[in-house]
Amino acid sequence: MSESARARAVSPAREIDGSRALPVGFDHPHASEEARKLAERGMILRVQVGSGVHGTSVEGQDDRDEMGICLEPAEFVTGLAEVPAGTGGTGAHVPFEQYQRHTAWDKPGGLANRSGAGDLDVVVYSARKWCRLALGGNPTVLLALFVPDDEVVFRNRAGAELVDNAHRFVSGLAADRFLGYLRSQKAAMTGERNAHTNRPELVERHGYDTKYAMHAMRLGLQGVELLTTRRITLPVPEPGLSFLRAVRHGDVPLSEVRDAVSEAEAELENLRGGSRVPEQPDHRWVDDWLHRSHLAHWAASGRRAAAPRDGEAGHSGATHGHHP
């Protein structure tokens, strides 16, 4: 079986009718109430990402990270509609690219707060922005295509089609992106080259930031898997998972962590020029999917808007964007 055929030899994604509800808006450029409503109404996919889906979370320490994708109303795609820049009432507007909300902002300290145990960090990208990032091989956004069903919060027909065609986004471009992310985490785990850690307590306790170290190693493992199979297995399979968890707990000496990360980095470098994936992703299919999915979303939105509500035909609760 060819690598491309093997990549498609998975069970078809099913629709999952979960929650689309998002935390209420906040005074942040990507957290207006209008952006929230747009993201909820157009949502096609919402999944858990971060340590929870990798299998490396530590009970009582980690927040919950979620990522979503949404389709925009027609006036935001074919027109110049914008959403308010937060809830502060400044009158400023921005193009819609994402709805971003951290529940840690609700505590004293606001935007300066670091997310912790029990907090939710969620970002819902417009489908167009998400596709641009995924086509470029961005490791974070590509994960949404490989999340197992028990970590999927919501997925409709358009989201299922996207997941079924995950292989179309995978290309050699991912090698540079995974290497870049790995090297950034590698530098941050010990503060090399003026890299910053926001977890000094881990450095003091273990001699290095164990969370950055774990993510550096994870990126190496997942990058190699993606560039050889066109898939990412979640959670991380053994024996990699046990090693990652040991690193996260600080049970692995820094010298051993450095050697393991450097070995994964070298393997990614080798795949950079000779991986088994196409040099470029399937732009044509992605363009077609975006076109069809938006048209279907607009048609469905029009039918909902035209449906009678409370006996008043033609009433619509739709929120219209600001036009500069």
C-alpha positions in Angstrom: 0.0 0.0 0.0 1.4 3.4 -0.9 1.9 6.1 1.8 -0.9 8.2 0.4 -3.3 5.2 0.4 -2.2 4.3 3.9 -2.9 7.8 5.1 -6.5 7.5 3.8 -7.0 4.0 5.3 -8.7 5.3 8.4 -12.4 5.2 9.4 -14.4 8.1 7.9 -14.9 10.9 10.4 -18.4 11.1 11.8 -20.4 14.1 12.8 -20.4 14.9 16.5 -23.2 17.2 17.7 -21.6 18.7 20.8 -21.4 22.2 22.2 -20.6 25.2 20.1 -21.0 27.6 23.1 -18.0 29.8 23.8 -17.0 31.9 26.8 -18.5 35.4 26.5 -16.6 38.3 24.9 -13.8 40.2 26.6 -11.9 43.4 26.0 -9.3 41.8 23.7 -8.9 42.5 20.0 -10.1 39.0 19.1 -12.7 38.5 21.7 -15.7 40.7 20.9 -19.2 39.4 21.3 -19.8 39.8 17.6 -16.8 37.6 16.9 -18.0 35.0 19.4 -21.4 34.8 17.8 -19.9 34.5 14.3 -17.6 31.7 15.5 -20.4 29.8 17.2 -22.8 30.0 14.2 -20.2 29.1 11.7 -18.4 26.4 13.7 -17.5 23.2 11.8 -14.9 21.7 14.1 -13.9 22.0 17.8 -11.4 19.8 19.4 -9.1 19.5 22.4 -5.5 20.2 21.7 -2.5 20.8 24.0 -1.2 18.4 26.7 -4.6 16.8 27.2 -4.8 15.3 23.7 -1.1 14.4 23.6 -1.5 12.3 26.8 1.1 14.3 28.7 -1.0 16.5 31.0 -0.4 16.5 34.7 -3.5 16.3 36.9 -4.1 19.4 38.9 -1.6 21.5 36.9 -2.8 21.9 33.3 -5.4 24.1 31.7 -7.6 22.8 28.8 -6.7 24.0 25.3 -9.3 23.8 22.5 -9.1 24.8 18.9 -12.0 25.3 16.5 -12.6 26.2 12.8 -15.6 28.3 11.6 -17.0 29.5 8.3 -17.6 33.2 7.9 -20.8 35.0 6.7 -20.7 36.2 3.1 -20.1 39.8 3.9 -16.8 38.9 5.6 -15.5 36.9 2.7 -16.8 38.7 -0.4 -17.1 42.1 1.3 -15.3 44.2 3.8 -17.3 43.5 7.0 -15.4 43.7 10.3 -16.0 42.9 14.0 -15.3 45.2 17.0 -11.9 45.0 18.5 -13.0 43.6 21.8 -15.8 44.8 24.2 -14.3 48.1 25.3 -16.5 50.2 23.1 -13.6 52.1 21.5 -15.2 52.1 18.1 -12.2 50.2 16.6 -12.9 47.3 14.2 -10.8 44.5 12.8 -11.2 41.9 10.1 -12.4 38.6 11.6 -9.6 36.0 11.7 -10.3 34.2 15.0 -12.2 34.3 18.3 -9.7 33.9 21.1 -10.7 33.6 24.8 -8.9 32.5 28.0 -11.0 32.1 31.0 -8.0 33.1 33.2 -8.7 36.6 32.0 -11.8 36.7 34.2 -9.7 36.6 37.3 -8.0 39.7 39.0 -5.1 40.6 36.7 -7.1 40.1 33.5 -5.1 39.7 30.3 -1.8 39.4 32.2 -2.9 36.2 33.9 -1.2 32.9 33.1 -3.6 30.0 32.5 -3.6 27.3 35.1 -5.4 24.2 36.3 -9.1 24.4 35.5 -8.8 27.2 33.0 -10.0 27.0 29.4 -8.0 28.5 26.5 -9.9 28.4 23.2 -9.3 29.8 19.8 -11.7 29.4 16.8 -10.0 30.3 13.5 -11.8 31.3 10.4 -11.6 28.4 7.9 -9.6 30.6 5.6 -6.9 31.5 8.1 -6.8 28.0 9.5 -6.2 26.6 6.0 -3.4 29.1 5.3 -1.6 28.0 8.5 -2.2 24.3 7.9 -1.1 24.5 4.3 2.2 26.0 5.5 2.7 23.0 7.8 2.0 24.7 11.1 2.3 21.9 13.8 -0.3 23.4 16.1 -3.1 23.8 13.7 -2.5 20.5 11.9 -3.2 18.6 15.1 -6.9 19.4 14.7 -7.1 16.9 11.8 -5.9 14.0 13.9 -7.7 14.3 17.2 -9.6 11.1 18.2 -13.3 11.2 18.5 -13.4 11.2 22.3 -11.5 14.5 22.3 -13.8 16.1 19.6 -16.3 18.6 21.1 -18.1 19.4 17.8 -17.8 18.3 14.2 -20.4 18.8 11.4 -20.4 17.5 7.8 -17.9 20.2 6.6 -15.6 19.5 9.5 -15.8 15.7 8.9 -14.9 16.2 5.2 -11.9 18.3 6.3 -10.7 15.6 8.7 -11.2 12.9 6.0 -8.8 14.8 3.7 -6.1 15.5 6.3 -3.5 14.0 4.0 -4.1 16.8 1.5 -2.5 19.3 3.9 0.6 17.3 4.6 3.7 18.3 2.7 7.5 18.7 3.0 6.8 22.3 4.2 6.0 20.8 7.6 9.7 19.9 8.1 10.8 23.5 8.4 7.8 24.4 10.7 8.4 21.4 13.0 12.1 22.1 13.2 11.4 25.8 13.9 9.0 25.0 16.7 11.3 22.3 18.1 14.3 24.6 18.2 12.3 27.4 19.9 11.2 25.0 22.7 14.7 23.6 23.0 16.2 27.0 23.5 13.5 28.0 26.0 13.9 24.9 28.1 17.2 26.2 29.5 17.0 29.9 28.6 19.5 29.7 25.8 20.0 32.7 23.5 18.0 34.9 25.8 14.9 32.7 25.4 12.3 33.3 28.1 10.6 30.8 30.4 7.5 31.8 32.3 7.9 28.8 34.6 11.0 29.6 36.7 9.9 27.3 39.4 10.5 24.3 37.1 14.0 25.5 36.2 14.8 26.0 39.9 13.5 22.5 40.8 14.8 20.5 37.8 17.5 22.6 36.2 15.4 23.1 33.1 11.9 23.9 32.1 10.4 20.4 31.9 7.3 21.5 30.0 9.3 23.2 27.2 11.6 20.1 27.1 8.7 17.8 26.8 7.2 19.8 23.9 10.5 19.9 22.1 10.8 16.1 22.2 7.1 15.7 21.3 7.5 17.9 18.2 10.4 15.8 17.1 8.4 12.6 17.5 5.3 13.9 15.8 7.2 15.7 13.0 9.0 12.4 12.1 5.7 10.5 12.1 3.9 13.1 10.0 6.7 13.2 7.4 6.8 9.4 7.1 3.2 8.4 7.4 1.2 11.6 6.7 -0.6 11.1 10.0 -0.1 12.0 13.7 -1.2 9.5 16.3 -2.9 11.0 19.3 -2.3 10.5 22.1 1.4 10.0 21.5 2.0 6.2 21.3 4.5 4.2 23.4 7.3 4.1 24.1 7.5 7.8 23.3 4.6 8.8 25.6 6.3 7.3 28.7 9.5 9.2 27.9 7.6 12.4 27.4 5.8 12.0 30.7 9.1 11.3 32.5 10.6 14.5 31.0 7.5 16.4 32.1 8.0 15.2 35.7 11.6 16.1 35.7 12.7 12.4 36.0 15.2 12.6 33.1 18.6 14.4 33.5 19.1 17.4 31.3 22.0 15.8 29.5 19.8 12.9 28.4 17.0 15.3 27.4 19.4 17.3 25.2 20.7 14.2 23.5 17.2 12.9 22.8 16.0 16.2 21.4 19.1 16.6 19.3 18.6 13.1 17.9 15.0 13.9 16.9 16.1 17.2 15.4 18.7 15.4 13.3 16.1 12.9 12.1 13.8 15.8 11.1 16.7 17.4 9.2 17.3 14.2 7.3 13.6 14.1 6.3 13.7 17.7 5.3 15.1 16.9 1.9 13.9 13.3 1.4 10.6 12.7 3.2 7.9 10.5 1.8 5.3 13.3 1.5 4.7 15.6 -1.4 6.7 18.8 -1.7 3.6 20.9 -1.7 0.1 20.4 -0.2 -3.0 20.0 -2.4 -4.0 23.7 -2.8 -6.6 22.9 -5.5 -8.6 20.6 -3.2 -8.4 23.1 -0.3 -9.6 26.0 -2.5 -12.5 23.8 -3.7 -13.4 22.7 -0.2 -13.4 26.4 1.1 -15.6 27.4 -1.8 -18.2 24.7 -1.5 -18.3 24.8 2.3 -18.8 28.6 2.4 -21.6 28.4 -0.3 -23.4 25.7 1.7 -23.0 27.7 5.0 -24.4 30.8 3.4 -27.3 28.9 1.9 -28.2 27.3 5.2 -27.9 30.6 7.0 -30.3 32.2 4.5 -32.8 29.4 5.1 -32.6 29.9 8.9 -33.0 33.6 8.5 -36.0 33.2 6.3 -37.7 30.7 8.7 -40.6 32.2 10.8 -39.8 32.8 14.4 -42.5 33.2 17.1 -45.0 33.7 14.4 -43.2 36.5 12.7 -42.1 35.4 9.2 -38.8 36.7 8.0 -37.4 37.9 11.4 -33.7 37.2 11.8 -31.4 37.4 14.8 -28.3 37.5 12.7 -25.5 39.9 13.7 -24.2 41.9 10.7 -20.6 43.0 10.5 -19.3 46.6 10.5 -18.3 47.9 7.2 -15.5 50.5 7.3 
